[in-house]
Amino acid sequence: MREVTLNDPYTIPYKGIYAVCDSRNEYAEIIEHTNCYSGAAWSRYHYSHAPLVLQTRAVGDMLRYLVKVGTSELKLEASVAAAGIESVLVEGDEVKITYAGLGGGGVGATKCRATANGVLQAEMTESGGGRAAKGTITVPRRERVLIGIDDTDTKEEGATWSLTHNIATQLSCNDSIYLSHSLVQLFPVAAKTQNCVSTVLEFGCVNNDAKEQLLDEVAEALLKYSVSDETGMVVLSDFEANNIYEYSKKCRNGELTYDFAIEYAEEHGVEIWLDGNGVIGALAALPWFARPDESINRNAELLY
């Protein structure tokens, strides 16, 4: 018979918690990487009632909360709205997030989040049992960096989706955390290798130096491992990518030219890092970051 030995039986630490902010620090996306999805799903349901929370989504084992930066008054009610995000405050290059909860929700609001990867500092009250509890964590302020990639393979070998994921996984670090990966179905043009799918990688970077290092490393890795001479890599540093959506719809419904893609990218603030023909599909991938279930369906509509 196996004996169960638990050092802290009522704590399930999150894998990581990250805060991505817009340029004006008006909005943020709190991204929580969970070790227990059912507990995170409970949080998602209850947190959705918090005044600051505008949208909640699950992407794999990550819960994503789009929030308005500021402070609110939570009205906690057992079984109905038993936990929530009370405040999200940006202070220089740090973000302070205050959670509150009742009972088990209070344990999640304090102990479970305090030791997550990415947390710089944590303050918390006693939790568990019938208590109301509160915890504040401090995490680095991050900005979103989207990397669209296409055409790393040939008809004989390679697969863009797997190469890009492996590169991103190896380069992920505290300064540039790898947040999501989406395969984006494009219109099946004549020049396709097989399935005509591009990829978008999402990172959260703490500053411009971290971003530039990351992009240099991604480009270098693509040049090293790509088996195509037409690899395209484009980059958008922005909280959203909705200004690229009209282009993406065109690319998912018809064949576009290389010149049109280059012109569109330049007009909409997208940097071109590798300028092969794959730029056409790489650009179309950008709006679908963190939307892997929708991006694989060429007929799906993206709702912001």
N, C-alpha and C positions, 0 to 999 in steps of 0.2 A: 504494500500500500504506500502510495506517495504522500508525503506530508507537505502541506501548503505552508510556506513561510513568506509573509508579506511584511516588508519594512514599513510601508505606509499604505494600509489597506483601503483607504478612502480617497486616494489621489491617483488620477490617471493623467500624467503630464501630456500636454499638447506637444506635437512634434515641432511646431513653429508658429509664430504669430508675426504678421508683417503689416505695415501700414503704408499704402501707396497714396500720395496726395496729388491734387491738381496744382497748377502753378501758382494760384492765388491762395491756396490753403483754405478754400471754401468747402471742398468736398474731399472725402477720403474713402478708400476701400480697405476695410479691415479683412485680412485674409488669414484664416485660422486652419492650420494643418493638423488634423486630429488623429489620435490613436484609437479612438472609440467612436465610430460613426453614429451609432444610435444615441449616444450622449450629446454629440454635436447636433444631431437632427432635433433633439429636444430643445437645445439652445436656440437653434434657428427658428423654431416655431414661436417660442416665447419672446425672443429678441425682436421678432418682426413687429411686435406691438409697441416697441420703444419709439418715442417721438423723433429721435435723431435718425432712425434707420429708414432709409428710402426704398431699399430693395435687398432681398436676400437670395442667394443662389448656392447650390451645391455643385461642385465640379470635382468628380472623383471623391477623394477623401479630404477635400478642402472646402470649407464654408466661407463664402464671400459676402461681406456686408457693405453695401454702399451707404455711406452715412454723410450727414451734414455736420461739419465741424462746429462744435459748440457744446453747451451744457443744457440738460433738460431735467425735468422732475419726473422720476419714475413713480408710478403707482403700482407697486407690486401686489399681486393677488395670487394666493396659492391656487395651483392647477389651471389658472387662466393666463396670467401674465406674471409668472413666478421669477423671472430674471430678465435682465436687460442691460443695454449699454447706456450708462448715465451721462458720460461726457467723452468727447474726443477733442483734445487741445493740442495745437501745434506750437511748440516752443523752440524756435531756431531749427536745428537739425534733428530734433526729437519730437515724438508724438506720445502724449500721455492718454491712455485709455482707461476709463473707470467703468468697471462692471459691478452689478449688484444682483443679489439673488436670495431666495428663501430656501432653507433646507439644503437638499442636494444641489440645487442651483447655486447656492452660496459657495459650496465647495468648488464647483466649476468656475465661479467668478473669482476665486482666490487661488487656492493651492494648485489647481490643475493648470492654470495659465501662467503662474508665477515662474515656473521652471522651463518654459518653452524656449526652443531655440529662437534667437533674435531678441529676447527680452533683456534689456540692460539693467533694469531695476524694478522691484516690486514692493508694494506696500499693501498690507491686507489685515482685515479684522479676523477674529475667530469665526469659524464656520462649522456647519454640520448640525445634525439634530434639527431642532425647530427654530434655529436662529435665522435672523436676517444678517447677511454678510455683504461686505464690499471690498473690492480690491482694485488697485491702480497699478498698471504696468507701464513702463516706459520703453519704447522701441524706437529704432532709427526711422527718421522720415525718409521715404523712398519715392522715387519717380519712376513711372512706367516706361520701359524700353521695349518696343516691339520689333522683332526681326523677321522679315518675310524672306523665304528661301525657296528656290525651285531649280529644277534641272541639274541635279547632281549625279544622275544616273544615265545609263545608256540602255538600249534594247537588250544588251547582253548581260549587264550586271548593275548592281546598286539599287538603293531605295532611299529616296530623300527623307521620308518620315523617320526611318530608323537612324540614319546618320545624324540628323539634326537633334534627335532626342539624346543620343549618346554623347554628342558634343556638349549640349546644354547641361546634361547631368554632371559631366566631368568638370565643367567650368563654374558650376554653381558654388557660391561661397557667401559669406555673410554680407559682403559689400555689394554683391550682385546675385541675388537669389533667383533661382529658376522657379517660375510660378505656374506656367501652363504651356501646353503644346496642342495645337489643333491641326488636323489634316483637312485641307480645303479642296473640295471637289470642283474642278473647273470644266469648262466646255471641252469636249474631246476633239481637240484640233488635230490636224494631220501630222504635225511634228511631235506629237506625244510619244513617250516611250511605251506606256501601256495604259495606265489608269487616269492619267492627266490630273494629278493631285499635287498641290503645293502645301507648304507648311508655314505656320507662324509660331514663333517662340515668344514668350512673355517673360521678362525679367523685371525685378524691382531693384533699382540701383540707388545707393546712398548719396552719390555725388557725381559730378561730371567726369572726374578722373576715373572712377570705377567704371562708368559707362564706356569711356573711350578704350580702356584696357580690355573690357569684355568684348567690344566690337572688333578690336584688333585680333583678339584671340580666336573669335568665331570665324572671321574671314580667313585667318591663317590656317585653321583646321579644315575649312571647306576646300581651300586650295590644295591642301595636303591629301585629303581623302576623296574628293570628288573625282568621278571617272568621266565627267563630261567637260567639254570645253566651253559650254554655254551656261555655266552656273550664274544665277542671279541672286544677289543679296541686297535687300533694301531695309532701311531703318526709319522708324517713326518714334520720336520721343514725345509722348503726349499722354494725357489721362484717358482720352478717347481716340477712336479712329473712325468716327462716323463720317468725316469729310472724304474718306476713301470709299465709302460704301457704294456710291453710284458707279464708280469704276469697277468695283468688285462684281456688281450685278451684271455689268456688260460682259465681263470676262467669264462669268459663270453661264452666260447664255449665248455667247458667240465668240468669234475669233477676232482678236485685236492685234494691232501692229506694234512692233517694238518702238517705233518713233512716238506713237500715241502714248505708250506707257511711260517713256522717258519724260515727255512733256507734262503729263499728268503728275508724275512724281515731283518734278521741279516746281510746279505751280502749287502743290499742296504740302510743301515742307517735308517731303520724304527724301532722305539721303540715300544715294546709290553707292553701295560699297563694292559690289561685284557686278559688272555691267554686261554679263552675257544675256542671251535671249531669254533666260529664265526670269529676268526682271518682270516680264509680262505677268506671269503667274505669281511671283513673289509679292508684287504690289497688291494683287487681288486678295491675298491671304490676310493682310493686316487687320481688317475690321473683325475678323472671326476669332481673335484671341479669347481664350477661356470660354469658347463656345464649341467644344469638340463634338457634341451631339448634333448640333444644327449644321455645322460646317461641312459634314460629310454628305449632306443632302443638297444637291445643286439647286433645288427648287425652294429651299427654305428661305424665309424672310427673317431678317435680323431686326429685332425690336429693341430699341434703346430705352 
